[in-house]
Every structure is written in C-alpha cells, then in structure tokens.
Amino acid sequence: MFDVKAVAAGVASRAPFLDEGSGLGRDADVRSRPAHGGLQQGGTPGLYGGTGQRAVCDVERLERYLTDPRNDRTARAWAKALDLRTDGIPEYLDRLTPVLLRHDTLVKNHDHKKGKAVPFHALLQAGIAVLVDERGRPAVKCSCGNPLRSFEGDRSRISVTFEDGNEKWKGYDRSEVVVVRPAPRKLERIALVDVEDPDRGMERPVGTAGGDDSVFDTRERRAVPSLAGTTFGEAGRRLAERGLAVAYAGEGLPPDRARVTASDPAAGVELRFGAYVTLSVAEDGGRGSAPGTKRPSPDAESSRAAEDPRSPASSPPSSTSPPASASSPPSPSSPSEPTGSERPGTGAPGETPGATPPSSGTPPDGSGPPPPGTGPGTGATPPPPRTGAGDGSPPPAATGPPAGTTASSPPAGDPVTGTAPPPATGAPASSAPAPTGPPAGTTPA
C-alpha cells in the first residue's frame, strides 16, 4: 500500500516553501468529478478548470521570491525537487499555466523542512489551484509554492490519511481519484471549464494566466472523428482538437503507436465538450478487439497482445483490421488439448514423435492386430516386421515415411500451434535414434 496524505482545498500547509498568507494562490470550492479509468493525459479537454473572475495563481510573485538572493537556499531546494538549476527557475515558471483541479488528484508533494524539500505522496482535493507544465502535469501548488511531481504508484493500492486539519471532504471516493500522465507532446493551449459556470469553456494559451483566454460554449455538440486505422497517439490528438477526451477500458494506456480499430461512440456521433470516447486497439497479429477482453484460445500470443500491440510499421495497410484468419497462427481444435512440451510422444523412449503412443493391441504400423509373440512385453515398442520375412510385403521405398506411419495417412497427433514448431518431416523429435535402413526386428510367427 502507498501511504498518502490528504491535502484539502483552503487548508494551509504545515511546511510551505512560501508564506500561505502572501496571497500567492487561491483555491476554489469545486466538487470532484469522476474520471474514466483514473489515468488521464495532461492534455485531456476539461481535465482542469478556471474562472473568469480572478487569477488563481500569482506566478510573478513566486518568481520574485525564488530569484531573490536572500532566499537562495530555499530556491536551491525548490529547484532540486524539480530537477532544475536555480538559474533556470525564471524560464521554467514562464512556461507554467495556472488552473484549478476538477478531480481529486494524486501527486508527489514536497514539504520544506530544514532547508530541504521532503517528498511525500499526497491527494490534492478538487478546487486546489496548481501550475501545470507544458504537458499538463501539476508542477506547483499555488497557495504555498510547494513543488509537485507525478505520482508513480498504483492508484488502486493507496491508504489515505486525513489529518492536520485536512478532514475528509464531502464526495470523496477513493475509486475516483485521478493520476495525470504527460500529454504525448507539448501543449500550445489548454481547454478549461469555468468552475462557476460549466456551460462556459476557456482556451488558455500555455504560459499565460487568463488574460488571453478565448471563450467557447461547452454545450455545443461536436462530432466524433473517424479514427479507425490511426495510432492511439494520433487519435488522442484528433479528439482533443474536437474538445473530446480519450478513454481506454484496459489497464493503463496503450503505446501511442498502437493501431485504433474502433471507437465508442462511433464516428459521426455528436457529443458535448469533454465527453469521453473509448478506443479499441489492435491485438498482436492485427486483429481488433475491445480492450480488456480475452480470447478463448490458449494461444500464448493473446497474453502478449495488451503489452506488445502491433506497431504502424508492421500493421496491415488497410485502415480497418483484417479478419482473424488473415494473420492468426493455427490454434488448437480444443482448449483442453496439450501443446508444446506437454504433448505425448515427444521425448519418451520408444514412442513415435508427434503421434499417439501405440496401445497394447495396436502394432507399430497400425495395419491390424499384432502378430503373435510380438506384444508390448516390457513396455518397449516391438520392432516392425523385417521386409520380405514371411508377410508378403514388398520392400519399402528408400524415402518413405518414418517407421510407425503409412504412406497414405499421416500420424494421428495434436495439431501444430504457434507456441511450438512442428517436427521436421522424416526426422523424429524424440531422443530415440532414427533408423538408417530396413528396420531390424523379429520375424513374426
């Protein structure tokens, strides 16, 4: 379990980098909203909020404090927490954008203790003002100036502690907390929702505080674009341009290069700003399916599909996924049949590789009842009759099938699967030596 400290909106930090009373940031009263899947990319439309009434973070005040020579020790600790040099602080702050959280969000927070930045896992309540970086990740908690990093733990295994005045807030639900992952590329604008008027949206250029916002109506319907055949990363960008959010039903998020096979809702359906569109991506071999589903076949390829989706270089040229038979390896006729090293007859002495072991009433060549006196005896397979030794059979061809099979019927065995190669023709796969001439054996009575 990951120990997480709750940080409520409007509650002062016990170990701030800057005085909370300086007016550096202003939190708001915002009810947390559930998010699809919990993992959100930083460029997701509507992930963050804003307000048209006042600025939520005074970035210039923060910059003046950290660049003041009298605060050099504090500045060094602050910069180290974000992997920065102190002389790079002004440029870094100029690229940050003030927003309000619309979801209870997991981060790695930092207290300022004895001149050092002390990291800890924190759950920031919706309504807290933060600065986000060029990829949409929370970077600074505005009210106290504490630096923030991404939460790298498992969001399903958190233990949240409410203390130091941070009482459990109304509407808190651990299953609905959000972890923000970086957007696939640097953002130019961030699409916000006014927390005081949800019908009002704001396009905020990255690195600005609200003075250059362009306003839009969030109630305006926007059509889902055609996404089949694109990569997951490209589909996300197209949806963001329309003001729609990406959703994925599987664990985590697939790689940006994964091929999209379908969307739900489908192309052409009109949705409100910030609505989620669930994408399905191609499995290994180019087959498309809804994420999180499993195929009934025990083929090992299916267990790797979610972790190794087909890249664009190896995907089929068509924008839609081909039938499963187009690139699927042969699969067993029944899930209960053994494959690979579990097959009978692939290593036991005296057994024909790839074929069903003979029973006590079946001769090696499968031609009928066993001749008298040639039963299994000690358990070893009796050798076939010597050519021309009283059975009237013509001598076999020099290049005929292996012993224990007939020329017109292949050996009965398990079908070949994609997890083990078929035995080479005429060459047994077991440790038994292959005959080099007419089989030596006993003459049947």
C-alpha positions in Angstrom: 0.0 0.0 0.0 1.1 3.6 -0.7 0.7 5.9 2.3 -1.0 9.1 1.0 -1.6 12.3 2.9 -4.9 14.1 2.1 -4.5 17.8 1.3 -7.8 19.7 1.4 -8.6 22.9 -0.5 -8.1 26.0 1.5 -6.1 24.3 4.3 -2.7 25.8 4.9 0.4 23.6 4.5 2.3 22.9 7.7 5.7 23.2 5.9 5.3 25.6 3.0 8.0 27.0 0.8 6.3 30.4 0.8 4.1 32.0 3.4 0.5 31.0 2.9 -0.7 34.5 3.8 1.2 36.1 0.9 -1.8 35.7 -1.5 0.2 33.5 -3.9 -2.7 31.3 -4.8 -6.5 31.0 -4.3 -8.3 27.6 -4.0 -12.0 27.3 -5.0 -14.9 25.2 -3.9 -15.2 22.5 -6.5 -17.0 19.1 -6.3 -14.7 16.3 -7.6 -16.0 14.7 -10.8 -15.5 11.0 -11.7 -13.0 10.4 -14.5 -13.0 7.4 -16.9 -10.3 4.9 -15.9 -8.4 7.1 -13.4 -5.4 7.7 -15.7 -5.7 11.0 -17.6 -3.3 12.6 -20.0 -2.4 16.2 -19.3 -4.0 17.5 -22.5 -7.4 16.0 -21.8 -10.1 18.7 -22.6 -11.9 19.6 -19.4 -9.4 17.9 -17.1 -8.8 21.3 -15.4 -10.9 24.3 -14.6 -10.6 28.0 -14.4 -12.5 31.1 -13.5 -13.2 34.3 -15.4 -13.5 36.4 -12.3 -9.9 36.4 -10.9 -6.5 34.9 -11.4 -5.9 31.8 -9.3 -2.1 32.0 -9.0 0.4 34.8 -8.9 3.3 33.4 -10.8 5.2 36.7 -10.8 5.2 36.8 -7.0 6.6 33.3 -6.9 9.3 34.1 -9.3 10.4 37.2 -7.4 10.7 35.3 -4.2 12.7 32.4 -5.7 15.1 34.7 -7.5 15.7 36.9 -4.5 19.4 36.3 -3.4 18.2 36.3 0.3 16.1 33.2 -0.5 18.9 31.3 -2.3 18.9 28.3 0.0 15.1 27.9 -0.4 15.4 28.3 -4.2 18.1 25.6 -4.4 15.9 23.1 -2.5 12.8 24.1 -4.7 14.8 23.7 -7.9 16.3 20.3 -6.8 12.8 18.9 -6.3 12.0 19.6 -9.9 15.5 18.6 -11.4 16.2 22.2 -12.2 19.1 24.6 -11.8 18.4 27.8 -9.9 19.3 29.9 -12.9 16.6 28.1 -14.9 13.8 28.9 -12.5 12.5 32.0 -14.3 12.4 30.3 -17.7 10.6 27.3 -16.2 8.0 29.4 -14.4 7.3 31.3 -17.6 6.1 28.1 -19.3 3.7 27.1 -16.5 -0.1 27.7 -16.6 -2.4 28.3 -13.6 -5.5 26.1 -13.4 -7.9 24.6 -10.8 -8.2 20.9 -10.2 -11.6 19.4 -11.2 -10.7 16.0 -9.8 -9.2 14.7 -6.6 -5.6 14.2 -7.9 -2.7 12.0 -6.7 0.7 13.7 -6.8 4.2 13.6 -5.2 4.2 16.7 -3.0 7.1 18.3 -1.2 7.3 19.9 2.3 10.0 22.5 3.1 11.8 21.3 6.2 15.3 22.4 7.5 16.2 23.9 4.1 15.3 20.7 2.1 12.4 19.5 0.0 10.9 16.4 1.7 8.8 14.3 -0.8 5.6 12.6 0.2 2.5 11.1 -1.6 -0.4 13.5 -1.5 -4.0 13.5 -2.6 -5.0 17.1 -3.7 -8.7 17.9 -3.4 -10.6 19.2 -6.4 -10.6 23.0 -6.3 -6.9 23.4 -5.4 -5.1 25.9 -7.6 -1.9 24.5 -9.3 0.5 25.4 -12.0 0.8 22.8 -14.8 3.7 22.3 -17.1 3.8 22.2 -20.9 2.5 18.6 -20.9 -0.3 19.2 -18.5 1.3 17.8 -15.3 0.8 19.5 -12.0 4.1 21.2 -11.1 3.4 23.7 -8.3 0.8 24.0 -5.5 -0.1 27.7 -5.8 -1.0 28.7 -2.3 2.3 27.6 -0.7 4.6 27.3 -3.7 5.4 23.6 -2.9 6.8 21.8 -6.0 4.8 18.8 -7.3 5.8 15.7 -9.3 3.8 12.9 -10.9 2.5 10.1 -8.7 4.2 6.9 -9.8 2.5 4.3 -7.6 -0.5 2.1 -8.1 -3.7 4.2 -7.6 -5.7 1.1 -6.6 -3.4 0.5 -3.6 -3.4 3.7 -1.6 -4.1 4.4 2.0 -5.2 8.0 2.5 -4.7 9.7 5.9 -6.8 12.7 6.8 -5.0 14.8 9.5 -3.7 18.2 10.4 -7.0 19.9 9.6 -7.4 18.1 6.3 -10.7 16.4 7.2 -12.4 14.0 4.8 -14.2 16.2 2.3 -17.8 15.6 1.0 -17.9 13.5 -2.1 -14.5 11.8 -1.5 -14.3 8.5 -3.3 -11.0 6.6 -3.4 -12.0 4.8 -6.6 -12.5 8.1 -8.4 -9.1 9.7 -7.8 -7.0 10.7 -10.8 -3.4 10.3 -11.8 -2.2 12.6 -14.5 0.2 11.3 -17.2 2.1 13.7 -19.5 0.4 14.6 -22.8 2.1 12.9 -25.8 3.6 16.2 -26.9 3.9 19.8 -25.6 0.7 21.7 -25.5 0.0 25.0 -27.0 -3.4 25.6 -25.4 -5.3 24.1 -22.5 -9.1 23.7 -22.7 -10.6 24.6 -19.3 -14.1 24.6 -17.9 -15.3 27.5 -15.8 -15.9 26.0 -12.3 -18.5 28.7 -11.6 -20.3 28.3 -14.9 -19.9 24.8 -16.5 -21.5 26.0 -19.8 -18.5 28.3 -20.3 -15.2 27.0 -21.6 -11.9 28.7 -21.9 -9.0 28.1 -24.3 -5.9 29.2 -22.3 -2.5 29.6 -24.1 0.2 27.7 -22.2 2.3 30.1 -20.1 -0.5 32.7 -19.6 -2.6 33.5 -16.6 -6.0 34.1 -18.2 -5.7 37.4 -19.8 -5.5 35.8 -23.3 -8.3 33.3 -22.9 -10.8 32.7 -25.7 -14.3 31.7 -24.5 -16.5 29.0 -26.0 -19.8 27.3 -25.3 -19.3 23.8 -23.8 -22.9 22.8 -24.8 -22.0 23.0 -28.4 -22.1 19.5 -29.9 -19.1 18.1 -31.7 -18.9 15.0 -33.9 -16.6 12.1 -33.1 -14.0 11.9 -36.0 -13.1 8.8 -37.9 -10.3 7.2 -36.0 -10.0 3.6 -37.3 -6.5 2.9 -38.7 -4.9 5.8 -36.8 -2.4 5.3 -34.0 -3.6 5.8 -30.4 -1.5 8.9 -30.1 -2.9 10.5 -33.3 -6.5 9.6 -32.2 -6.0 11.4 -28.9 -4.8 14.5 -30.7 -7.7 14.5 -33.1 -10.2 14.1 -30.3 -8.5 16.9 -28.3 -8.9 19.2 -31.2 -12.6 18.5 -31.2 -12.8 19.0 -27.4 -13.3 15.3 -26.6 -11.5 13.1 -24.2 -9.8 9.7 -24.7 -10.9 6.7 -22.7 -9.4 3.1 -22.7 -11.0 0.2 -20.9 -7.8 -1.8 -20.4 -5.2 -1.5 -17.7 -3.1 1.6 -18.1 -2.8 3.2 -21.5 -1.6 1.5 -24.7 1.5 2.9 -26.5 1.0 5.8 -28.8 1.9 3.6 -31.8 -0.9 1.1 -31.1 -3.4 0.9 -34.0 -7.0 2.0 -33.3 -9.7 -0.3 -34.7 -12.9 1.3 -33.4 -14.3 4.0 -31.2 -17.3 4.1 -28.9 -19.3 6.1 -29.7 -18.7 5.6 -33.4 -17.6 8.3 -35.9 -20.2 10.9 -36.6 -21.9 10.8 -33.2 -22.2 14.3 -31.6 -21.2 14.8 -28.0 -20.7 17.7 -25.5 -17.3 19.2 -24.7 -15.2 16.9 -22.6 -17.2 13.7 -23.3 -15.2 10.5 -23.3 -14.6 8.4 -26.4 -13.5 4.8 -25.7 -10.9 3.5 -28.2 -10.2 -0.2 -29.1 -6.8 -1.0 -30.4 -5.4 -3.9 -32.5 -4.2 -7.0 -30.8 -1.0 -8.7 -31.9 -1.4 -10.0 -35.4 -3.6 -7.1 -36.5 -6.8 -8.3 -35.0 -9.0 -5.8 -33.4 -11.0 -6.2 -30.2 -12.4 -4.2 -27.4 -9.7 -3.7 -24.7 -9.8 -5.8 -21.7 -11.4 -8.8 -23.4 -9.8 -12.3 -23.7 -9.9 -14.8 -26.5 -11.0 -18.4 -25.6 -7.9 -19.9 -27.3 -5.0 -20.7 -25.0 -2.6 -19.4 -27.7 0.2 -17.6 -25.9 0.0 -14.8 -28.4 -3.1 -13.4 -26.7 -1.4 -12.9 -23.4 1.1 -10.6 -25.0 -1.4 -8.5 -27.1 -2.0 -5.9 -24.5 1.7 -5.4 -23.8 3.0 -5.6 -27.3 0.5 -4.1 -29.7 1.4 -4.1 -33.4 3.4 -1.0 -34.4 2.5 1.0 -37.6 5.4 -0.5 -39.5 4.1 -4.0 -39.1 0.4 -3.3 -39.2 -1.8 -4.2 -42.2 -2.0 -1.4 -44.7 -5.8 -1.3 -44.5 -7.4 1.2 -42.2 -9.6 -1.5 -40.7 -8.4 -4.6 -39.0 -8.4 -7.8 -41.2 -10.2 -11.0 -40.2 -8.6 -13.0 -37.5 -7.7 -15.7 -40.0 -5.6 -13.3 -42.1 -2.7 -13.4 -39.8 -3.6 -15.8 -36.9 -1.4 -18.8 -36.2 -3.3 -22.1 -36.2 -4.9 -22.7 -32.9 -5.8 -26.0 -31.2 -9.1 -27.6 -32.0 -9.9 -27.8 -28.4 -8.6 -25.7 -25.4 -8.1 -29.0 -23.5 -5.6 -30.4 -25.9 -1.9 -30.3 -24.8 0.6 -28.2 -26.7 4.4 -27.8 -26.8 6.3 -29.9 -24.3 3.0 -31.3 -22.8 2.3 -33.4 -25.9 2.5 -37.2 -25.5 5.1 -38.8 -27.7 7.7 -36.1 -27.7 10.6 -37.5 -25.7 9.5 -40.8 -24.2 11.8 -43.7 -25.3 10.2 -46.0 -27.9 7.5 -43.5 -29.0 7.0 -42.1 -32.4 7.4 -38.3 -32.2 4.2 -36.3 -32.9 2.0 -39.4 -32.9 -0.2 -41.1 -30.3 1.7 -43.9 -28.4 0.6 -47.4 -29.6 -1.6 -49.3 -27.2 -1.0 -52.9 -26.3 -3.4 -54.0 -29.0 -2.0 -51.9 -31.9 1.0 -52.8 -33.9 3.6 -50.0 -34.8 2.4 -49.6 -38.4 -1.3 -49.5 -37.5 -2.2 -52.2 -40.1 -4.2 -54.5 -37.9 -4.0 -56.9 -34.9 -0.4 -57.6 -33.7 1.2 -60.8 -34.9 1.6 -63.5 -32.3 4.5 -63.2 -30.0 5.2 -59.5 -30.6 3.2 -57.9 -27.7 4.5 -54.9 -25.7 6.2 -57.2 -23.2 8.4 -55.0 -21.1 6.7 -51.8 -22.4 9.0 -51.1 -25.3 7.5 -50.8 -28.8 8.2 -54.0 -30.7 10.1 -53.5 -34.0 8.2 -53.8 -37.3 8.4 -57.0 -39.3 11.5 -57.5 -41.4 10.9 -56.8 -45.1 10.0 -59.9 -47.0 10.2 -62.1 -43.9 7.1 -64.1 -44.5 4.5 -61.3 -44.6 4.4 -61.0 -48.4 5.0 -57.2 -48.2 7.2 -55.5 -50.8 10.3 -53.7 -49.7 9.6 -50.1 -48.6 10.8 -47.1 -50.7 14.1 -45.6 -49.5 12.4 -42.2 -49.0 9.1 -43.3 -47.4 7.5 -42.1 -44.2 9.1 -42.7 -40.8 8.5 -46.0 -39.2 5.2 -46.3 -37.5 3.2 -44.4 -40.2 1.7 -45.4 -43.6 2.4 -43.7 -46.9 -1.3 -42.6 -47.3 -2.1 -41.5 -43.7 -0.2 -39.0 -41.6 0.4 -39.9 -38.0 -2.5 -39.1 -35.7 -1.4 -36.4 -33.2 -2.1 -33.0 -31.9 -2.4 -30.0 -34.3 0.6 -27.7 -34.5 0.2 -24.4 -32.6 2.1 -21.1 -32.7 4.0 -21.9 -29.5 5.9 -25.0 -30.7 7.3 -25.7 -34.2 6.1 -29.0 -35.9 8.6 -31.9 -36.1 10.6 -32.0 -39.3 9.4 -34.4 -41.9 11.1 -37.8 -41.6 13.2 -36.7 -38.6 11.9 -37.8 -35.2 11.9 -35.1 -32.5 12.4 -37.5 -29.6 15.7 -38.8 -28.3 15.2 -42.2 -29.9 17.8 -42.7 -32.8 16.3 -42.7 -36.3 16.5 -45.9 -38.3 19.0 -45.8 -41.2 17.9 -48.7 -43.2 15.3 -51.5 -43.2 14.2 -51.9 -39.6 15.7 -54.8 -37.8 13.4 -56.8 -35.7 12.0 -60.3 -35.1 10.2 -62.3 -37.7 6.5 -62.8 -36.8 5.4 -66.4 -36.3 
